[in-house]
Amino acid sequence: MDNNHKGMRVLSLCILHLISVEKKETIRTVEKEIEKGHLVAYLYEKYPYLQDCLMQDYIQDLDNYFAEYDGFIEGNENRKYAIEGDDNGLLLILALIADILKI
């Protein structure tokens, strides 16, 4: 497993933790950060927990993976990933990770 996939797996566990402690991101915020190419950097800065579990060296490579999904979702979260609710952006990130890792 290369470091990028390892970083993506670690990120998925970090996101799962954020969901378990009832943190929320809007889908629009996630889409906006993907468009800017800074989704993981945004999360890393906003949630100190990520700084404890995700190596900073992985951030740019992970952001590059997510940047490939720019424009892919565009309001079709329900149809593509069965995600409903405007505040389920963290679930959208998990769905994208599953897509990236081909789970």
C-alpha positions as CSV (number, residue, x, y, z in Angstrom):
1,M,0.0,0.0,0.0
2,D,1.5,3.3,-1.0
3,N,1.6,6.3,1.4
4,N,-1.2,8.1,-0.4
5,H,-3.6,5.1,0.1
6,K,-2.5,4.8,3.6
7,G,-3.1,8.5,4.2
8,M,-6.6,8.1,2.6
9,R,-7.4,5.2,4.9
10,V,-6.2,7.2,8.0
11,L,-8.3,10.2,6.8
12,S,-11.4,7.9,6.5
13,L,-10.9,6.9,10.2
14,C,-10.5,10.6,11.2
15,I,-13.7,11.5,9.3
16,L,-15.5,8.6,11.0
17,H,-14.4,10.0,14.4
18,L,-15.7,13.4,13.5
19,I,-19.0,12.0,12.6
20,S,-19.1,10.0,15.8
21,V,-18.7,13.1,17.9
22,E,-21.4,14.8,15.9
23,K,-19.3,17.3,13.9
24,K,-21.0,18.6,10.7
25,E,-19.9,20.1,7.4
26,T,-22.3,21.2,4.7
27,I,-22.2,19.5,1.4
28,R,-21.7,22.9,-0.2
29,T,-18.7,23.6,2.0
30,V,-17.1,20.2,1.0
31,E,-17.8,20.9,-2.7
32,K,-16.4,24.4,-2.4
33,E,-13.2,23.2,-0.7
34,I,-12.8,20.4,-3.4
35,E,-13.1,23.2,-6.1
36,K,-10.4,25.2,-4.4
37,G,-8.2,22.0,-4.1
38,H,-7.9,22.4,-0.3
39,L,-10.5,20.0,1.2
40,V,-8.0,18.1,3.4
41,A,-6.1,21.2,4.3
42,Y,-9.4,22.9,5.3
43,L,-10.4,20.0,7.6
44,Y,-6.9,19.8,9.0
45,E,-7.0,23.4,10.1
46,K,-10.6,23.3,11.4
47,Y,-10.4,20.1,13.4
48,P,-7.4,19.7,15.7
49,Y,-8.1,16.0,16.0
50,L,-6.9,15.5,12.4
51,Q,-3.6,17.1,13.4
52,D,-3.2,14.2,15.9
53,C,-3.9,11.4,13.5
54,L,-3.0,12.6,10.0
55,M,0.6,13.3,8.9
56,Q,0.9,16.8,7.4
57,D,3.0,15.4,4.7
58,Y,-0.1,13.6,3.2
59,I,-2.3,16.7,2.9
60,Q,-1.3,17.9,-0.5
61,D,-1.4,14.5,-2.1
62,L,-4.8,13.8,-0.6
63,D,-6.1,17.2,-1.7
64,N,-5.0,16.3,-5.2
65,Y,-7.0,13.1,-5.1
66,F,-10.1,15.0,-4.1
67,A,-9.5,17.7,-6.7
68,E,-10.2,15.1,-9.4
69,Y,-13.8,15.1,-8.2
70,D,-14.3,18.8,-8.8
71,G,-17.6,19.2,-10.6
72,F,-18.4,15.5,-10.3
73,I,-21.1,15.8,-7.6
74,E,-22.7,19.2,-8.3
75,G,-25.9,18.6,-6.3
76,N,-26.3,15.0,-7.2
77,E,-25.2,13.5,-3.8
78,N,-28.4,11.6,-3.4
79,R,-28.3,10.0,-6.8
80,K,-24.6,9.2,-6.8
81,Y,-24.1,8.2,-3.2
82,A,-27.5,8.1,-1.5
83,I,-26.6,11.0,0.8
84,E,-29.4,13.3,1.9
85,G,-29.3,16.4,4.0
86,D,-27.4,19.5,3.5
87,D,-25.2,19.0,6.6
88,N,-23.9,15.5,5.6
89,G,-20.7,16.7,3.9
90,L,-18.6,14.4,6.1
91,L,-20.5,11.4,4.8
92,L,-19.9,12.7,1.3
93,I,-16.2,12.7,2.0
94,L,-16.4,9.1,3.2
95,A,-18.2,8.2,0.0
96,L,-15.6,9.9,-2.1
97,I,-12.8,8.0,-0.2
98,A,-14.6,4.7,-0.9
99,D,-14.7,5.7,-4.6
100,I,-11.1,6.7,-4.6
101,L,-10.0,3.5,-2.9
102,K,-12.3,1.4,-5.1
103,I,-14.0,-0.1,-2.1
